[in-house]
Amino acid sequence: MKTTLLSIFIFLALLSPGTSLICLTCSSFGRSFCEANKEKQCTEKDTCISTVMSSTIYNGPRELAQNRCFRSNWCYPASFSFTSENNMYFAEHIDCCQTDRCNPKSPELPPRELNGLQCPACYDRNKNNCTGTETVNCYDDETRCIDFVGSLFEPRIRKMQLDFQGCATQDFCNFAEGKTRQVNDFLKIETKKTQCSAANEAPISPDLQAN
């Protein structure tokens, strides 16, 4: 009898449709891509994520690519980017998908290209007194001027206070004040102040006007 019941339970389990995804996984530090060739059974609360990041705010250039299971309520398809003075920038692209093995490759970060806009800029780490006295040119989808105060939480650096002004994408501006968002497995962003306005058109140089 016990053997019969066990057989029935196994048979029913095989017939039941799975509610968790199978995601492809890879992780690469120091490169902006990785090929996901391993599979992982996620939990029912997960979705598949592919993310790529490039930044200069960590005492020098850093790149990261990652594909894996990720909490569904943390996964926001978006392009987060800001540019501040002294070539300080952060750029990350995130894709989320909800079918098995839907994340074989990392998204691509295109080469940074100027978009003809500019914003007042300043950059301070571990301070809260940044005033934008310089002007920086904006790149790609950075169409907003931002005044940001908050923190980054990352295992290798723990907590880093950020106070900056510069250019930003609308996705970065959407970080709500007083909230913490898990961007990926390695990075959380806590915002204390996020104020954004339309970026300004960069003035045309005299040489271009003459042409």
PASEBA-1860 file (N, C-alpha, C; in nm, 3 decimals):
! residues 211
1> MKTTLLSI> 0.083/-0.121/0.000/0.000/0.000/0.000/0.087/0.126/0.000 ~ 0.189/0.125/0.085/0.278/0.241/0.093/0.349/0.262/-0.041 ~ 0.391/0.151/-0.103/0.459/0.161/-0.232/0.366/0.219/-0.337 ~ 0.239/0.179/-0.335/0.141/0.231/-0.430/0.119/0.380/-0.413 ~ 0.104/0.423/-0.286/0.084/0.566/-0.259/0.204/0.648/-0.302 ~ 0.325/0.594/-0.276/0.445/0.666/-0.316/0.452/0.680/-0.467 ~ 0.416/0.576/-0.538/0.416/0.581/-0.684/0.318/0.685/-0.735 ~ 0.201/0.694/-0.671/0.101/0.793/-0.712/0.152/0.935/-0.690
9> FIFLALLS> 0.215/0.958/-0.574/0.267/1.092/-0.545/0.374/1.132/-0.646 ~ 0.463/1.039/-0.679/0.568/1.068/-0.777/0.507/1.098/-0.913 ~ 0.406/1.018/-0.953/0.341/1.038/-1.082/0.273/1.175/-1.089 ~ 0.204/1.213/-0.980/0.137/1.343/-0.978/0.237/1.457/-0.982 ~ 0.349/1.438/-0.915/0.452/1.542/-0.916/0.508/1.564/-1.055 ~ 0.525/1.454/-1.128/0.575/1.465/-1.265/0.475/1.532/-1.357 ~ 0.345/1.513/-1.329/0.243/1.575/-1.412/0.223/1.722/-1.382 ~ 0.252/1.763/-1.259/0.227/1.901/-1.218/0.322/1.996/-1.290
17> PGTSLICL> 0.271/2.103/-1.348/0.359/2.199/-1.416/0.447/2.273/-1.317 ~ 0.575/2.292/-1.352/0.664/2.363/-1.261/0.630/2.510/-1.255 ~ 0.648/2.571/-1.140/0.619/2.713/-1.122/0.746/2.794/-1.106 ~ 0.862/2.728/-1.108/0.988/2.801/-1.097/1.064/2.790/-1.229 ~ 1.144/2.892/-1.256/1.216/2.901/-1.382/1.351/2.831/-1.376 ~ 1.402/2.796/-1.492/1.541/2.755/-1.508/1.613/2.871/-1.575 ~ 1.711/2.927/-1.507/1.786/3.040/-1.563/1.928/2.996/-1.597 ~ 1.985/3.061/-1.696/2.125/3.040/-1.732/2.211/3.135/-1.650
25> TCSSFGRS> 2.328/3.089/-1.608/2.408/3.166/-1.514/2.552/3.185/-1.563 ~ 2.607/3.300/-1.531/2.749/3.329/-1.548/2.778/3.458/-1.471 ~ 2.905/3.480/-1.441/2.944/3.602/-1.371/3.086/3.636/-1.412 ~ 3.109/3.764/-1.440/3.241/3.807/-1.486/3.276/3.941/-1.425 ~ 3.384/3.945/-1.349/3.439/4.071/-1.299/3.552/4.115/-1.392 ~ 3.552/4.244/-1.427/3.657/4.295/-1.513/3.625/4.287/-1.660 ~ 3.508/4.231/-1.696/3.465/4.227/-1.835/3.319/4.267/-1.843 ~ 3.279/4.323/-1.956/3.141/4.371/-1.971/3.053/4.269/-2.043
33> FCEANKEK> 3.092/4.141/-2.039/3.008/4.038/-2.099/3.042/3.904/-2.036 ~ 2.949/3.810/-2.045/2.975/3.672/-2.009/2.877/3.582/-2.083 ~ 2.919/3.461/-2.115/2.836/3.364/-2.184/2.777/3.269/-2.081 ~ 2.646/3.270/-2.068/2.579/3.187/-1.968/2.561/3.046/-2.022 ~ 2.635/2.950/-1.967/2.628/2.812/-2.015/2.596/2.711/-1.905 ~ 2.562/2.760/-1.788/2.519/2.672/-1.680/2.374/2.701/-1.645 ~ 2.303/2.598/-1.601/2.162/2.612/-1.567/2.143/2.606/-1.416 ~ 2.043/2.680/-1.370/2.008/2.676/-1.229/1.857/2.679/-1.212
41> QCTEKDTC> 1.805/2.592/-1.127/1.662/2.592/-1.096/1.637/2.702/-0.993 ~ 1.557/2.799/-1.030/1.532/2.913/-0.941/1.420/2.879/-0.843 ~ 1.398/2.968/-0.749/1.284/2.954/-0.659/1.161/3.013/-0.726 ~ 1.047/2.990/-0.667/0.922/3.042/-0.725/0.915/3.194/-0.720 ~ 0.998/3.256/-0.639/0.996/3.401/-0.627/1.095/3.468/-0.722 ~ 1.163/3.389/-0.805/1.270/3.443/-0.889/1.227/3.463/-1.034 ~ 1.302/3.549/-1.101/1.297/3.565/-1.245/1.440/3.554/-1.296 ~ 1.459/3.554/-1.427/1.594/3.550/-1.484/1.641/3.692/-1.512
49> ISTVMSST> 1.764/3.721/-1.477/1.818/3.855/-1.496/1.948/3.848/-1.575 ~ 1.970/3.949/-1.658/2.098/3.969/-1.727/2.136/4.115/-1.704 ~ 2.257/4.137/-1.657/2.296/4.274/-1.626/2.442/4.296/-1.661 ~ 2.474/4.418/-1.703/2.612/4.457/-1.731/2.634/4.596/-1.674 ~ 2.751/4.617/-1.614/2.780/4.744/-1.548/2.920/4.791/-1.585 ~ 2.935/4.922/-1.599/3.065/4.984/-1.618/3.068/5.112/-1.535 ~ 3.178/5.135/-1.463/3.181/5.250/-1.373/3.324/5.291/-1.343 ~ 3.341/5.419/-1.305/3.471/5.469/-1.260/3.466/5.518/-1.116
57> IYNGPREL> 3.357/5.493/-1.045/3.342/5.549/-0.910/3.411/5.466/-0.804 ~ 3.464/5.348/-0.839/3.528/5.260/-0.742/3.680/5.274/-0.745 ~ 3.731/5.394/-0.734/3.875/5.418/-0.739/3.936/5.362/-0.867 ~ 3.869/5.383/-0.979/3.920/5.336/-1.107/3.812/5.261/-1.183 ~ 3.837/5.229/-1.310/3.736/5.161/-1.392/3.702/5.022/-1.337 ~ 3.577/4.985/-1.348/3.533/4.851/-1.308/3.419/4.809/-1.399 ~ 3.423/4.682/-1.439/3.317/4.627/-1.522/3.267/4.497/-1.460 ~ 3.140/4.469/-1.481/3.078/4.349/-1.426/2.967/4.304/-1.520
65> AQNRCFRS> 2.960/4.174/-1.545/2.848/4.114/-1.618/2.797/3.996/-1.538 ~ 2.665/3.979/-1.536/2.608/3.873/-1.453/2.474/3.827/-1.510 ~ 2.456/3.697/-1.519/2.330/3.634/-1.555/2.297/3.532/-1.446 ~ 2.172/3.533/-1.398/2.139/3.442/-1.289/1.991/3.451/-1.254 ~ 1.951/3.375/-1.150/1.819/3.393/-1.089/1.823/3.517/-1.002 ~ 1.711/3.586/-0.994/1.705/3.709/-0.917/1.563/3.730/-0.869 ~ 1.548/3.788/-0.752/1.415/3.809/-0.696/1.328/3.892/-0.790 ~ 1.209/3.843/-0.820/1.122/3.909/-0.918/1.087/4.051/-0.876
73> NWCYPASF> 1.066/4.073/-0.747/1.027/4.207/-0.702/1.144/4.304/-0.698 ~ 1.265/4.258/-0.727/1.382/4.345/-0.736/1.424/4.371/-0.880 ~ 1.368/4.298/-0.975/1.416/4.305/-1.113/1.339/4.411/-1.190 ~ 1.409/4.518/-1.230/1.350/4.627/-1.305/1.429/4.646/-1.434 ~ 1.371/4.609/-1.550/1.441/4.635/-1.677/1.465/4.785/-1.691 ~ 1.590/4.824/-1.703/1.619/4.968/-1.704/1.762/4.993/-1.748 ~ 1.791/5.120/-1.778/1.926/5.166/-1.804/1.957/5.276/-1.703 ~ 2.039/5.242/-1.605/2.079/5.338/-1.502/2.212/5.400/-1.543
81> SFTSENNM> 2.217/5.532/-1.545/2.342/5.597/-1.584/2.349/5.737/-1.527 ~ 2.469/5.776/-1.482/2.495/5.915/-1.449/2.639/5.949/-1.485 ~ 2.662/6.076/-1.512/2.794/6.128/-1.542/2.817/6.253/-1.459 ~ 2.932/6.259/-1.392/2.964/6.376/-1.311/3.103/6.426/-1.349 ~ 3.157/6.518/-1.269/3.285/6.578/-1.303/3.400/6.479/-1.287 ~ 3.514/6.514/-1.341/3.636/6.434/-1.331/3.617/6.293/-1.387 ~ 3.534/6.280/-1.490/3.510/6.152/-1.558/3.451/6.047/-1.464 ~ 3.378/6.089/-1.365/3.309/5.994/-1.279/3.176/5.956/-1.344
89> YFAEHIDC> 3.157/5.827/-1.366/3.030/5.785/-1.425/2.995/5.645/-1.376 ~ 2.867/5.614/-1.389/2.815/5.480/-1.357/2.711/5.447/-1.463 ~ 2.720/5.328/-1.522/2.623/5.286/-1.623/2.591/5.139/-1.604 ~ 2.464/5.106/-1.601/2.422/4.966/-1.589/2.295/4.944/-1.669 ~ 2.293/4.834/-1.743/2.174/4.794/-1.818/2.124/4.662/-1.763 ~ 1.993/4.653/-1.739/1.933/4.535/-1.678/1.819/4.484/-1.765 ~ 1.821/4.354/-1.794/1.710/4.287/-1.862/1.653/4.180/-1.770 ~ 1.522/4.167/-1.770/1.454/4.063/-1.692/1.365/3.982/-1.786
97> CQTDRCNP> 1.355/3.851/-1.765/1.269/3.768/-1.848/1.212/3.654/-1.766 ~ 1.101/3.598/-1.811/1.025/3.504/-1.730/0.997/3.371/-1.801 ~ 1.087/3.327/-1.886/1.074/3.194/-1.946/1.204/3.118/-1.925 ~ 1.198/2.986/-1.931/1.316/2.903/-1.908/1.428/2.937/-2.006 ~ 1.549/2.952/-1.951/1.671/2.973/-2.031/1.661/3.093/-2.124 ~ 1.598/3.198/-2.076/1.574/3.316/-2.161/1.688/3.417/-2.154 ~ 1.793/3.389/-2.077/1.900/3.488/-2.056/2.037/3.433/-2.095 ~ 2.057/3.391/-2.222/2.184/3.330/-2.259/2.302/3.426/-2.266
105> KSPELPPR> 2.276/3.556/-2.290/2.385/3.651/-2.305/2.362/3.775/-2.220 ~ 2.471/3.841/-2.188/2.462/3.968/-2.116/2.417/4.076/-2.214 ~ 2.340/4.174/-2.167/2.310/4.289/-2.252/2.438/4.366/-2.283 ~ 2.434/4.446/-2.385/2.552/4.522/-2.426/2.541/4.668/-2.382 ~ 2.652/4.721/-2.335/2.662/4.865/-2.310/2.730/4.927/-2.431 ~ 2.660/5.010/-2.507/2.723/5.070/-2.626/2.832/5.168/-2.584 ~ 2.924/5.200/-2.674/3.024/5.303/-2.644/2.956/5.434/-2.606 ~ 3.010/5.501/-2.506/2.949/5.624/-2.459/2.963/5.734/-2.565
113> ELNGLQCP> 2.849/5.794/-2.600/2.850/5.899/-2.702/2.780/6.023/-2.648 ~ 2.838/6.139/-2.677/2.779/6.265/-2.635/2.645/6.287/-2.704 ~ 2.549/6.348/-2.631/2.415/6.368/-2.687/2.379/6.515/-2.706 ~ 2.476/6.606/-2.686/2.450/6.748/-2.709/2.387/6.821/-2.591 ~ 2.377/6.754/-2.475/2.322/6.817/-2.355/2.431/6.830/-2.250 ~ 2.407/6.915/-2.151/2.503/6.930/-2.042/2.432/6.974/-1.915 ~ 2.503/6.956/-1.802/2.446/6.987/-1.670/2.555/7.040/-1.577 ~ 2.514/7.119/-1.474/2.609/7.153/-1.369/2.652/7.027/-1.296
121> ACYDRNKN> 2.778/7.024/-1.248/2.829/6.900/-1.190/2.923/6.925/-1.074 ~ 2.921/6.830/-0.982/3.018/6.820/-0.873/3.013/6.677/-0.824 ~ 3.118/6.635/-0.754/3.123/6.497/-0.706/3.201/6.492/-0.576 ~ 3.136/6.444/-0.470/3.201/6.425/-0.340/3.170/6.285/-0.291 ~ 3.268/6.221/-0.231/3.248/6.091/-0.170/3.257/6.107/-0.018 ~ 3.160/6.047/0.051/3.155/6.051/0.197/3.135/6.192/0.252 ~ 3.070/6.279/0.172/3.037/6.413/0.216/2.894/6.445/0.176 ~ 2.843/6.558/0.226/2.708/6.600/0.191/2.702/6.749/0.159
129> NCTGTETV> 2.806/6.799/0.092/2.810/6.943/0.067/2.851/6.974/-0.075 ~ 2.800/6.898/-0.170/2.839/6.913/-0.311/2.760/7.027/-0.375 ~ 2.831/7.119/-0.440/2.768/7.228/-0.513/2.823/7.231/-0.655 ~ 2.733/7.226/-0.753/2.775/7.216/-0.892/2.829/7.346/-0.947 ~ 2.961/7.357/-0.953/3.025/7.476/-1.007/3.086/7.450/-1.144 ~ 3.100/7.324/-1.182/3.152/7.287/-1.313/3.035/7.246/-1.404 ~ 3.064/7.224/-1.530/2.964/7.177/-1.627/3.017/7.051/-1.695 ~ 2.932/6.950/-1.708/2.972/6.828/-1.777/2.879/6.802/-1.895
137> NCYDDETR> 2.931/6.735/-1.995/2.852/6.694/-2.110/2.783/6.561/-2.080 ~ 2.662/6.545/-2.130/2.583/6.424/-2.107/2.605/6.322/-2.218 ~ 2.578/6.197/-2.186/2.600/6.087/-2.279/2.473/6.005/-2.299 ~ 2.457/5.954/-2.419/2.354/5.854/-2.450/2.215/5.901/-2.406 ~ 2.148/5.827/-2.319/2.012/5.859/-2.276/2.007/5.950/-2.153 ~ 2.118/6.012/-2.118/2.120/6.102/-2.003/2.060/6.236/-2.045 ~ 1.933/6.255/-2.020/1.862/6.376/-2.061/1.818/6.459/-1.942 ~ 1.860/6.421/-1.822/1.819/6.491/-1.701/1.942/6.540/-1.624
145> CIDFVGSL> 1.927/6.656/-1.558/2.026/6.702/-1.462/1.983/6.653/-1.324 ~ 2.077/6.598/-1.249/2.043/6.534/-1.122/2.122/6.595/-1.007 ~ 2.058/6.604/-0.891/2.121/6.637/-0.764/2.092/6.520/-0.672 ~ 2.193/6.440/-0.641/2.174/6.311/-0.573/2.255/6.306/-0.445 ~ 2.192/6.258/-0.338/2.261/6.224/-0.214/2.214/6.085/-0.174 ~ 2.308/5.995/-0.149/2.270/5.860/-0.111/2.393/5.776/-0.084 ~ 2.374/5.644/-0.087/2.482/5.551/-0.057/2.476/5.430/-0.150 ~ 2.594/5.376/-0.177/2.605/5.248/-0.246/2.651/5.143/-0.146
153> FEPRIRKM> 2.588/5.029/-0.149/2.628/4.916/-0.065/2.679/4.806/-0.157 ~ 2.805/4.768/-0.139/2.866/4.668/-0.225/2.964/4.589/-0.140 ~ 2.964/4.452/-0.150/3.043/4.370/-0.058/3.188/4.411/-0.044 ~ 3.251/4.448/-0.154/3.395/4.477/-0.148/3.425/4.612/-0.086 ~ 3.329/4.705/-0.090/3.355/4.837/-0.036/3.261/4.870/0.080 ~ 3.172/4.775/0.111/3.071/4.795/0.214/2.981/4.912/0.177 ~ 2.993/5.025/0.244/2.904/5.137/0.218/2.983/5.257/0.172 ~ 2.939/5.319/0.061/3.006/5.438/0.010/2.904/5.549/-0.006
161> QLDFQGCA> 2.925/5.657/0.067/2.838/5.773/0.057/2.865/5.846/-0.074 ~ 2.760/5.886/-0.143/2.774/5.960/-0.268/2.694/6.089/-0.260 ~ 2.757/6.196/-0.304/2.690/6.326/-0.317/2.739/6.384/-0.449 ~ 2.650/6.392/-0.547/2.696/6.440/-0.677/2.584/6.513/-0.750 ~ 2.626/6.595/-0.845/2.538/6.656/-0.943/2.596/6.626/-1.081 ~ 2.510/6.618/-1.180/2.556/6.589/-1.315/2.442/6.547/-1.404 ~ 2.471/6.466/-1.504/2.372/6.415/-1.598/2.324/6.277/-1.553 ~ 2.199/6.243/-1.587/2.145/6.113/-1.549/2.035/6.071/-1.645
169> TQDFCNFA> 2.011/5.942/-1.653/1.896/5.890/-1.726/1.770/5.905/-1.641 ~ 1.655/5.899/-1.706/1.530/5.906/-1.631/1.517/5.787/-1.537 ~ 1.566/5.670/-1.577/1.561/5.552/-1.489/1.636/5.578/-1.358 ~ 1.752/5.644/-1.368/1.826/5.675/-1.245/1.749/5.778/-1.162 ~ 1.687/5.874/-1.226/1.609/5.974/-1.154/1.489/5.912/-1.082 ~ 1.444/5.797/-1.129/1.325/5.735/-1.070/1.351/5.672/-0.934 ~ 1.475/5.668/-0.890/1.501/5.618/-0.755/1.429/5.709/-0.654 ~ 1.340/5.651/-0.576/1.260/5.729/-0.482/1.342/5.765/-0.359
177> EGKTRQVN> 1.320/5.886/-0.308/1.391/5.931/-0.188/1.353/5.843/-0.070 ~ 1.454/5.813/0.014/1.429/5.735/0.134/1.412/5.587/0.110 ~ 1.438/5.540/-0.013/1.421/5.400/-0.047/1.556/5.336/-0.076 ~ 1.562/5.203/-0.060/1.679/5.125/-0.097/1.638/5.026/-0.204 ~ 1.713/5.024/-0.313/1.682/4.932/-0.423/1.798/4.838/-0.447 ~ 1.768/4.709/-0.454/1.867/4.608/-0.487/1.883/4.606/-0.638 ~ 1.995/4.660/-0.689/2.016/4.669/-0.833/2.059/4.535/-0.891 ~ 2.150/4.465/-0.822/2.189/4.330/-0.858/2.240/4.262/-0.731
185> DFLKIETK> 2.297/4.141/-0.746/2.343/4.068/-0.627/2.453/4.141/-0.551 ~ 2.521/4.232/-0.619/2.638/4.296/-0.559/2.618/4.443/-0.524 ~ 2.504/4.499/-0.558/2.489/4.642/-0.543/2.350/4.681/-0.498 ~ 2.343/4.761/-0.393/2.220/4.826/-0.349/2.242/4.976/-0.350 ~ 2.140/5.052/-0.384/2.147/5.198/-0.384/2.042/5.252/-0.288 ~ 2.088/5.330/-0.192/1.998/5.396/-0.097/1.995/5.544/-0.129 ~ 1.877/5.600/-0.145/1.866/5.740/-0.181/1.815/5.823/-0.064 ~ 1.880/5.936/-0.041/1.833/6.033/0.057/1.773/6.156/-0.013
193> KTQCSAAN> 1.828/6.188/-0.131/1.775/6.300/-0.209/1.796/6.272/-0.357 ~ 1.690/6.288/-0.436/1.700/6.278/-0.581/1.615/6.389/-0.642 ~ 1.681/6.489/-0.697/1.610/6.598/-0.763/1.660/6.606/-0.907 ~ 1.566/6.602/-1.002/1.603/6.602/-1.143/1.529/6.711/-1.219 ~ 1.594/6.761/-1.323/1.533/6.861/-1.411/1.586/6.836/-1.552 ~ 1.525/6.899/-1.651/1.567/6.879/-1.790/1.709/6.930/-1.811 ~ 1.789/6.852/-1.884/1.926/6.894/-1.916/1.924/7.009/-2.017 ~ 2.032/7.085/-2.019/2.043/7.201/-2.106/2.116/7.165/-2.235
201> EAPISPDL> 2.080/7.232/-2.343/2.153/7.213/-2.468/2.292/7.275/-2.457 ~ 2.390/7.199/-2.501/2.527/7.250/-2.498/2.543/7.361/-2.601 ~ 2.614/7.468/-2.568/2.632/7.577/-2.664/2.714/7.531/-2.784 ~ 2.682/7.583/-2.899/2.755/7.550/-3.021/2.884/7.631/-3.026 ~ 2.994/7.562/-3.054/3.123/7.631/-3.057/3.128/7.730/-3.173 ~ 3.208/7.839/-3.162/3.220/7.936/-3.271/3.263/7.872/-3.402 ~ 3.348/7.770/-3.395/3.394/7.705/-3.518/3.279/7.640/-3.593 ~ 3.187/7.574/-3.518/3.072/7.511/-3.580/2.975/7.614/-3.635
209> QAN> 2.959/7.727/-3.561/2.869/7.832/-3.608/2.919/7.891/-3.740 ~ 3.049/7.900/-3.755/3.107/7.957/-3.879/3.078/7.868/-3.998 ~ 3.065/7.737/-3.975/3.037/7.645/-4.084/2.888/7.644/-4.120
END
